[in-house]
Amino acid sequence: MSVRVDGSVMAIPSHAEGEHLYRPVFNAWRSEGYAWFEMKDFEMLALGQDSRIVSFD
Protein backbone atom coordinates (compact mmCIF):
# COMPACT_ATOMS: atom_id res chain seq x y z
CA MET A 1 0.00 0.00 0.00
CA SER A 2 1.19 3.48 -0.78
CA VAL A 3 -0.20 6.65 0.79
CA ARG A 4 0.48 9.56 -1.49
CA VAL A 5 1.25 13.15 -0.48
CA ASP A 6 -2.31 14.15 -1.41
CA GLY A 7 -3.66 11.52 1.02
CA SER A 8 -4.83 9.06 -1.62
CA VAL A 9 -4.15 5.38 -0.94
CA MET A 10 -3.09 2.80 -3.50
CA ALA A 11 -3.00 -0.94 -2.90
CA ILE A 12 0.12 -2.64 -4.27
CA PRO A 13 -0.58 -6.37 -4.03
CA SER A 14 2.83 -7.73 -5.07
CA HIS A 15 6.50 -6.83 -5.34
CA ALA A 16 6.24 -7.14 -9.13
CA GLU A 17 3.40 -4.62 -9.24
CA GLY A 18 5.35 -2.29 -6.94
CA GLU A 19 8.32 -2.45 -9.26
CA HIS A 20 6.06 -1.82 -12.27
CA LEU A 21 4.51 1.18 -10.51
CA TYR A 22 7.76 2.77 -9.33
CA ARG A 23 10.07 1.89 -12.24
CA PRO A 24 9.05 5.02 -14.22
CA VAL A 25 9.65 7.16 -11.11
CA PHE A 26 13.11 5.66 -10.66
CA ASN A 27 13.91 6.21 -14.35
CA ALA A 28 12.76 9.84 -14.18
CA TRP A 29 14.90 10.49 -11.10
CA ARG A 30 17.90 8.89 -12.79
CA SER A 31 17.40 11.03 -15.93
CA GLU A 32 17.45 14.09 -13.66
CA GLY A 33 20.84 13.08 -12.27
CA TYR A 34 19.85 11.28 -9.07
CA ALA A 35 22.15 8.34 -8.35
CA TRP A 36 20.71 7.36 -4.96
CA PHE A 37 18.49 8.56 -2.18
CA GLU A 38 18.61 8.06 1.55
CA MET A 39 15.91 7.19 4.03
CA LYS A 40 16.07 7.95 7.75
CA ASP A 41 13.91 8.28 10.83
CA PHE A 42 11.91 5.09 10.25
CA GLU A 43 8.77 4.58 12.28
CA MET A 44 6.91 1.28 12.17
CA LEU A 45 3.55 0.23 13.53
CA ALA A 46 2.67 -3.47 13.50
CA LEU A 47 -0.80 -4.32 12.18
CA GLY A 48 -1.19 -7.96 13.08
CA GLN A 49 1.29 -10.68 12.22
CA ASP A 50 2.06 -9.88 8.57
CA SER A 51 1.37 -6.16 8.09
CA ARG A 52 3.17 -2.98 9.03
CA ILE A 53 2.78 0.72 8.50
CA VAL A 54 6.18 2.29 7.85
CA SER A 55 6.95 5.97 7.54
CA PHE A 56 10.30 7.63 6.98
CA ASP A 57 11.99 10.83 5.87
N, C-alpha and C positions, 0 to 999 in steps of 0.2 A: 504494500500500500504506500502511496505517496501522497502527502498533503502539500499542496502547492502554496505559494506565497499568497495567492488570492483566497485561500481557505478551501478551495475545491479538493476533493479526495478522489484518488484513482486507485483502483485495485490492480495489482500486478501479480497474477497468479503463479508465475514461474520465473526462474532465473533467465530463461531464454527470452521471455516476453520483456523482462526488465532490460536485458541487453538490447533488444530490438527498439525499445522505447528510448533509451538513453544514448544509443550509438550516434544518432545525428547530433545530439548535444555535445558529446565528446569530440566528434569531428569538427564541429563549429568552433569549439574552444581551441582545438589544436590549430585550426587555420588562422586563428587570431593570435597565435604565438604562445598559448599556454602549453607548458610541458608537464605540469603536475599541479595538484592542489593539495592543501593540507586540511585535515579535520582536527578539531580539538574540542574540549569541554563536552564530552559525551555524557548524556543522561539517558538512563534506560529504565523503563517501567515494565515489569513482567505482567503479561496478560494470560494467565494460565500456564500450561506446561510448554506449549510450542509457539507462543506469540510474544512479541515485545514491541513496545513503542520506543524508538530511539530518536533523540534529537542531538544536534551538534552544531558547532559554529564552523 
